[in-house]
Amino acid sequence: MSACSKCHAKGICSAADMSEKIIECISNDSFNKGDEVMVEMATKFGFKAVVYAFFIPFLIVVGVLLLTLPLTGSETVAAFISFAALVPYYLAIYFMKDHFSKNFFFTCRKINNNE
């Protein structure tokens, strides 16, 4: 069960769920099946992930919308074009997944019962 399941904002957050996840993490500890672990990510990686997942796509949509609206004269056409502009961005993200997996990583540590 993820820590998100106890969060008061889980109803509106896309990260909140209680499904199983497979996460590769870096650790010096050895683990056995059933061990309780804390999965952590450095704050700087969280901020980078927010930039790549939300901020850059937002800038693309707004930028393309502001450029195409005067050119097309139609809000509907401009909106479709601005959302279509995200396709190359997300394809680039998909093809760069090896790069991201090397630069975004999790660490694991055993949870002591005293914590």
Secondary structure, 3 states (H helix, E strand, C coil): CCHHHHCCCCCCCCCCCCCCCCCCEECCCCCCCCCCEEEECCHHHHHHHHHHHHHHHHHHHHHHHHHHHHHHCCHHHHHHHHHHCHHHHHHHHHHCHHHHHHHCCEEEEECCCCC
